[in-house]
Amino acid sequence: MKLKFAAVGAFALILTACAQQEEPTPVYTQPSYDKSGSPSCPGGYDLATTEAGQTVCNPVGQ
């Protein structure tokens, strides 16, 4: 009987761990703007636009 409860508990633990995984949210940095209003990003980042229309600096490796 104890083995049956242990198996059910392990199965429930595995299901709980798998169900809580979420897709990671990308982390962006804000660009710096010069006097004319042109955005620029530091080295290792590219200028990008999010789905919401925001201008952000996206890491190059993505």
Residue pairs with C-beta under 8 A, 6 or more apart in sequence:
26 58
26 62
28 48
28 50
28 56
28 57
28 58
29 41
29 42
29 45
29 56
29 57
30 56
30 57
31 39
31 40
31 41
31 47
31 55
31 56
31 57
32 39
32 40
32 41
32 42
33 39
33 40
34 40
39 47
39 55
40 47
41 47
41 57
42 57
44 59
44 60
45 57
45 58
45 59
45 60
46 57
46 58
46 60
47 55
47 56
47 57
47 58
48 55
48 56
48 57
48 58
49 55
49 56
50 56
